[in-house]
Every structure is written in structure tokens, then in C-alpha cells.
Amino acid sequence: MTAHPQYDHLKEAYKAQGDDLFIPLYWLPETSRVVRKHIPDHQNWVGFESGLWKKIDEAKKDEILKEIGVLLEEMEGSKLNETWIRMRDWRSIQIQLSLMSGYLDGTEAFLDLAYKDQLLRPAFKWIIDKRPANFDTKHVGSTFASGELATFYPFLIQHLVDTPKQQRLECYARLLAEIAKTKKK
């Protein structure tokens, strides 16, 4: 089966988004295997390493897009549509989280706030499980090591990608309301 139509869509997305297109492709379960197998020394990466990614030549990136195009072509219509929505949502969620973190002037404060939200708390489970049994989650954001942070945000984004849009938007509203309260002080 030819990848031409989906490959063309991917090329257009790449033209519009640049290397940012590869971030959700790297993390989403539907496409991550394809991207990762083409990355030399991937085992040494901590998450998606933008600086190292920029060193990958355009021919290799094009090869990845072609292979993902084939993968997308093989999907049923509804699964294909859902995958494109998940790629788009990944980017949107990443931007929203970055904005909210910026409003709080830092990652630690945002992570502390995010942990308090019932919808987001399950995304923290693997981090909390790595802490001592008597760990106080009050300031969970300050306990992240840099390697944990590099993999946590994509994990949080994936959690939100898998969350129905209505619940996601309600979560954003709660977080923004809490951020607004902190800015009144």
C-alpha cells in the first residue's frame, strides 16, 4: 500500500510545524516505535531531546514521515482520524500547559497545582510511587529530578490526550481559576 496521501499530510504538517511535529510522533503510542527505531543512540536520550533531534538529517526525517505515512494508511478511517486528532491535541495541550506554567512563573508551582487537581493526580502516580512511603505531596513539584521532569510532561500530556475534551477543558478552567487566585495576592 502506498503512503502517498498520508505522507503528503505529514509533509504539510512538517512544513507548518517544523521539528515540533515529531514531538507527539515520538511520544504517542501509535507512532513512537517508528520514530524511535530511526534515532541513532536513542537509548542515551532522556525523552525527546530537541538539540539531538536537530542533528538528524532531513533525509532521515523524511524516511520517518514516509514510514509513519504507511502506518497511517493502514489504519481504518475512524482510527486514522482519531490519530490525527491525538497529534493535534498533543500540540495544543503542550502549549496550554506551558502557558499555565508560565503564568505561575515556574514549573514547580505548576506541578504542585496540577497535583491538586483530581483529573491530573493519576498522572503523578509513577512519580509518587518512586518516593518514600512517608513522602508529603504538599510540594511534589520541588522533588522532580531533571530526568523525571523530561519524561513527566509527556506523560501528563498523554494523560490529557486520553481524557475526553470536555473534562480536559474543565480541568484547564479549574487550573486557571487557581492561578488567578494566586495572582491576586
C-alpha positions in Angstrom: 0.0 0.0 0.0 1.3 3.4 -0.9 1.7 6.1 1.8 1.3 9.0 -0.6 -1.8 10.7 0.8 -0.9 10.4 4.5 2.7 11.1 3.7 1.6 14.3 1.9 -0.4 15.3 5.0 2.6 14.7 7.2 4.9 16.7 4.9 2.4 19.6 5.1 2.3 19.4 8.9 6.1 19.3 9.0 6.3 22.3 6.7 3.9 24.2 9.1 5.2 23.0 12.4 8.8 22.1 11.8 10.5 19.7 14.1 7.7 20.2 16.7 5.7 17.8 14.6 8.0 15.0 15.7 7.4 15.5 19.4 3.9 13.9 19.5 5.0 11.4 16.9 7.9 10.5 19.3 5.6 10.1 22.3 2.2 8.8 21.0 1.9 5.0 21.3 0.6 4.8 17.7 3.8 6.2 16.2 6.6 6.2 18.8 8.0 2.8 17.7 8.6 4.1 14.2 10.3 7.3 15.3 12.5 5.8 18.0 13.8 3.0 15.8 15.3 5.6 13.4 17.1 7.6 16.1 20.7 6.6 16.5 21.8 6.2 20.1 18.2 6.6 21.2 18.9 4.6 24.4 21.0 7.6 25.6 18.2 10.1 25.2 16.1 11.3 28.2 12.8 11.9 26.5 12.6 13.8 23.2 16.0 15.6 23.0 15.3 18.6 20.8 19.0 19.5 20.5 19.9 16.0 19.4 16.9 15.8 17.1 18.1 18.8 15.2 21.3 16.9 14.3 19.2 14.2 12.4 19.4 15.0 8.7 16.3 15.8 6.6 16.6 12.5 4.6 16.2 10.5 7.9 13.2 12.7 9.0 11.6 12.2 5.6 12.1 8.5 5.9 10.4 8.6 9.2 7.5 10.5 7.8 7.2 8.0 4.9 7.1 5.1 7.3 4.5 6.8 9.5 2.5 7.6 6.4 2.4 3.9 5.6 1.3 3.2 9.2 -1.4 5.8 8.9 -2.6 4.4 5.6 -3.1 1.0 7.1 -5.5 2.4 9.8 -9.2 2.3 9.5 -10.9 5.6 8.8 -12.0 6.3 12.4 -8.7 5.2 13.9 -6.9 7.4 11.3 -9.0 10.4 12.2 -8.5 9.7 15.9 -4.7 9.6 15.5 -4.6 12.9 13.7 -6.8 14.4 16.4 -4.4 13.0 19.1 -1.4 14.5 17.3 -3.2 17.9 17.1 -4.3 17.6 20.7 -0.8 16.8 21.9 0.5 20.1 20.5 -2.5 22.0 21.9 -2.1 20.5 25.4 1.6 21.1 25.4 1.0 24.8 24.6 -1.7 25.1 27.3 0.5 23.5 30.0 3.4 25.7 29.0 1.2 28.8 29.2 -0.1 27.8 32.7 3.3 27.1 33.9 4.4 30.5 32.7 1.6 32.2 34.5 2.9 30.7 37.7 6.5 31.7 37.0 7.8 28.2 37.2 7.5 24.5 36.8 7.5 23.6 40.5 4.5 25.8 41.3 2.6 24.5 38.3 3.3 20.9 39.2 2.1 21.5 42.8 -1.1 23.0 41.4 -1.6 20.2 38.9 -1.1 17.5 41.5 -4.0 19.0 43.5 -6.4 18.6 40.6 -8.3 15.2 40.8 -8.2 14.7 37.0 -4.4 15.2 36.8 -3.4 13.4 40.0 -3.3 9.9 38.4 -0.6 11.1 36.0 1.6 11.7 39.1 1.2 8.1 40.4 4.5 6.8 38.9 6.4 9.7 40.4 4.8 9.3 43.8 5.4 5.6 43.8 9.2 6.3 43.5 9.1 8.5 46.6 9.4 7.1 50.2 6.2 5.8 51.8 6.0 8.8 54.1 6.5 11.3 51.3 4.5 14.5 51.8 3.0 15.5 48.4 2.4 19.1 49.5 5.4 20.3 47.4 5.7 17.5 44.9 6.9 19.9 42.2 10.1 20.7 44.0 11.1 17.0 44.2 11.3 16.3 40.5 14.8 15.4 39.2 15.6 16.8 35.7 15.3 13.4 34.1 11.9 12.8 35.8 10.7 16.2 34.5 11.8 15.4 31.0 9.6 12.3 30.9 6.8 13.6 33.2 5.4 16.3 31.0 4.9 14.0 28.1 3.3 11.5 30.5 1.0 14.3 31.7 0.2 15.3 28.1 -0.6 11.7 27.2 -2.9 11.5 30.2 -4.7 14.6 28.9 -4.8 13.4 25.3 -6.5 10.3 26.6 -9.0 12.4 28.6 -12.3 13.5 26.9 -12.1 17.0 25.6 -14.9 18.3 27.9 -13.1 17.1 31.0 -9.8 18.5 29.7 -11.4 21.9 29.3 -13.0 21.8 32.7 -9.6 20.9 34.1 -8.0 23.9 32.4 -10.7 26.1 33.8 -10.0 24.9 37.4 -6.3 25.3 37.0 -6.7 28.8 35.5 -9.1 29.8 38.3 -6.5 28.7 40.9 -3.7 30.6 39.0 -5.9 33.7 39.0 -6.3 33.4 42.8 -2.5 33.2 43.3 -2.1 36.4 41.2 -4.5 38.4 43.4 -2.1 38.0 46.3 
